[in-house]
Amino acid sequence: MYNFEFVKPATVDEAIAALREEDAQALGGGQTLLPTMKQRLAMPSKLVSLGGIADLVGVSSDGATLTLGGATPHAVVASNAGAYPALAALAGGIGDPAVRNRGTVGGSLANNDPAACYPSAALASGATIVTNAREIAADDYFQGLFSTALDEGEIITAVRFPIPQRANYQKFEQPASRFALVGVFVAQYADGVRVAVTGAGNDGVFRWSEAEAALSGSFTPDAVDGLSLSGDDMIGDLHGTGAYRAHLVKVMTKRAVAACN
Amino acid sequence: MPKDGGIGDSTKRREDIRFLTGVGNYTDDINIAGQTYACFLRSDVAHGTINSIDTSAAEAMDGVVKIFTAADFAQAGGIPCGWQVTDRFGQPMQEPKHPILAEGKVRHVGDPIAVVVAETAEQARDAVEAIEVDIEELEPVLNMKDALADGATKVHDDLTSNLCYDWGFVEENREAVDQAIKSAHHVTTLELTNNRLVPNPMEPRVAVGQYSRANDEYTLYTTSQNPHVIRLLMGAFVLGIPEHKLRVVAPDVGGGFGSKIYHYAEEAFVTYAAKVVNRPVKWTSSRSEAFISDAHGRDHVTKIELAMDENHKFTAVRTDTYANMGAYLSTFAPSIPTWLHGTLMAGNYTTPLVYVNVKAVFTNTVPVDAYRGAGRPEATYQLERVIDKAAREIGMDPAELRRLNFIKPDQFPYQTPVAVMYDTGNYDATLDKALEMTDYANFESRAAESKARGKLRGYGLAHFIEACGIAPSNLVGQLGARAGLYESATVRVNATGSISVFTGSHSHGQGHETTFAQVVSEMIGIDVSLIDIVHGDTSKTPMGMGTYGSRSIAVGGSAMVRATEKIINKAKKIASHLLEASEADIELKDGQFSVAGTDKSVAWGDVTLAAYVPHNYPLESLEPGLEETAFYDPSNFTYPSGAYVCEVEVDPDTGKVDILGFTAADDFGNVINPMIVAGQVHGGVAQGIGQALLENTVYDENGQLLTGSFMDYAMPRASDVPSFSVDHSCQTPCTHNPLGVKGCGEAGAIGSPPAVVNAVIDALQRGGYNVDHIDMPVSPSRVWAAMQQG
């Protein structure tokens, strides 16, 4: 790790001001950033912790929408997001207790690791990513591996999840990291079913539109039987080929639907 | 009932109090006034020529004390290899120089090129980044078979090829084995890989060097399983420091699994540099550094053939193995695929003819050496896998095929065709025990229940034999060892009766401080709290060979028994004087010396006090004091054995294997502390399951380690293993050591991989998939891929 300055502002405005400095970097829970810095693969001049901004932490629900503060740790979501059980379960299955107590939803979405869990929930829920400057629809937010619509210095202040009628997340873990080798989030809304896949796609999280159409017609595991994905569009690495991941997407989709029913 | 704290009692581990309350003293806890910090610049390419190293910018940086390159070690020797294997043509193996820092070439990712010694660890690391090295990359040598092809790029230019040795065992049997296989009723063939593993002890390696100008003495604190071995190798062969000027201390060590046996360049570096900079020098490995600098384990590619007659009796075994040595020969590397592997190829069976061929190969990878089991897991895995395959081919129950070929209890001592002679064993007993514990008879109903849930259930059995406590020294010398394999102990009885035992064994998780004390407590009859076990410091203990190969209680414990016997003999002489009785009539029981047939007695403490305050003492015939040393050199190996059963469920949709149950029925001979033995088996089986299902070391085509962190190297976790069922009630005591013990440290890691893989194959076969082998790790993706083929 290289030396850096550390600030912990109390308001979003102070954080935005601090992030204007060259090479300043926002710090959520640090579950990706800190290991990267320890490896000396990142060298921000200043870390701007978002953990001291009380407005950014919390879970609230009005019955139709669940809102998470951007700096809400996974463990808080796991225990307080009962209004959206599939989301609470997803948060409770990330990493281990230490990761869940430090890592935040905003940090995960801002990093957009192709194997992270939260992007699938945001995309499958049609969530709205709220920043200090604007609101971004999930469909517009994810732009490829570790790439998002966020501008430099823009902070995720909240994420609004429309609460589905039924939903479920199925994660098949990569044996070493326990990130998603394939994770599928299925959410059924009055106007249709959304299916988002993490861990598998060459371009990161994606919606499986054929499965959405099939499941919107018949919300049963069998509905996706005739569908298949191409392994060519999937990540292939030492933990699984593209063909294996493509196969798992279907298996996990069926399991998620089965778990909803 | 064993007595409290005596042999057979599950006394709680005394050392755990300090480990669990954070007051252990590990090497990284050692900080010496004026200490500097070393950081190694390591090669980031697998193979290349060093054109130049420019340290000028780095030298100018804050806090830099000195920067070292190979030029600073022109007078030092290379890191020595402790075992010379002779090939099947009678020639010695090819043995390249292993410099402390790379000389002209780098040969694996992680090969050290230069070292910065600085005031702080951060400054050292900053300066390392400022060193400019110009390396011209060469083609990396990675695949073992390609490495042996004519014209292949050489890892070492001064060797004739990448072949370290071509070893045949037993060479005289070569033709007879070929003939037996040719004329066999049935031959089963299996090609397999024993996956390369990174040992990953919880504590990474650390070394602190210190030099005293006052008396020209060096001290090395290091994470070692055998400080005397390090003192000998480093002092005599690398740095030229005589033993009396070199102290090596291995304090609390957080696991080794073999990887901390070897003498590493970093140890020689900090010892030497401490004199040059005239300040203590400390190096602490990061986990990332451990992946590319700790010796790896396994990495064999094997073809095995098993021949049998029409009665299903094994008639011959032939194996061809390519064993990866990595870029240099680590301390005991050449012995692992040969003498620790070939000698086990008879297994538990009466196979009359065995021939083992091993080609050891240099590649541009991290050196490979012993890892928990060391050669014996590789032997057991191939044998127990091919037997399972053979049983399937001939339609016979795998348990019964094994039983049919077992060496029977009345055949011991049993001379195998691969040199070793098993002293005792009862393989039917452990097999029966394992089958009973796992309710083998009702497996079919469990399989049916799994099937109803859409899962494939499998039952996997493996039997194993291992050879522990390698000895005697004169034999291993003939086999090429450049070391003795005895063990030592000094028993120092203090004036008021407490005892310090100085053992040449080294505890780094095994619980010696408990079990060794139990033995002495049992022999003398004093409370275990009065006995301390001291280890890990060459200035305290007699020269010992350390701990590996499950040798500690069998060899080190035997030395301690011999020394304690000397103590008791002398104490009886003192007691006979105090009691005015004949020495022959003195009995020792529960810490009291008494005269047989009388009520006259004297307590242990009175006798020990008399030894040091010899007012009433036979000075004319007996020296004062009560301290004895013994060196014990066993007459044979010990041969633990056991039957392991794994029951799995395979998810046919994903290929994921869940272990439902794991049972180990072991014969360790006599057992000192059943709880500690069970713990050793648990740990070994967890590592074996790790090898079977999870762990793999993968290099890409450029020789970059793809699995260089826990993000990609899958260590087993608690959730990956079941609650183990272990039993060690089948006991055929060792006949040639005083405790009748055999050793238990490695068994779990030896017997478990074939049991797991056999279970997975059984599950797939029962599910209708024509799959007869999957290489480890049997990961979900590999199982799924095999199911697509089968």
Contacts between the chains, C-beta under 8 A, distances in Angstrom:
chain1	res1	chain2	res2	distance
A	3	B	122	7.9
A	39	B	288	7.1
A	40	B	125	7.7
A	40	B	129	7.7
A	172	B	654	6.2
A	172	B	656	7.7
A	172	B	780	7.6
A	175	B	693	7.9
A	175	B	694	5.4
A	175	B	714	4.1
A	175	B	777	8.0
A	175	B	779	6.1
A	175	B	780	7.4
A	176	B	694	7.6
A	176	B	707	7.6
A	176	B	710	6.2
A	176	B	711	5.9
A	176	B	712	5.1
A	176	B	713	5.8
A	176	B	714	3.7
A	176	B	715	7.6
A	177	B	710	7.5
A	177	B	711	4.4
A	177	B	712	7.1
A	181	B	780	8.0
A	238	B	696	7.6
A	238	B	698	5.2
A	238	B	706	5.8
A	238	B	707	7.2
A	238	B	712	6.8
A	239	B	712	7.5
A	239	B	779	7.2
A	239	B	781	6.4
A	240	B	780	7.5
A	240	B	781	4.0
A	241	B	781	6.7
A	241	B	785	7.4
A	244	B	655	8.0
A	244	B	780	8.0
A	244	B	781	4.8
A	244	B	784	5.7
A	244	B	785	6.9
A	247	B	784	6.9
A	248	B	654	6.3
A	251	B	653	4.7
A	251	B	654	5.9
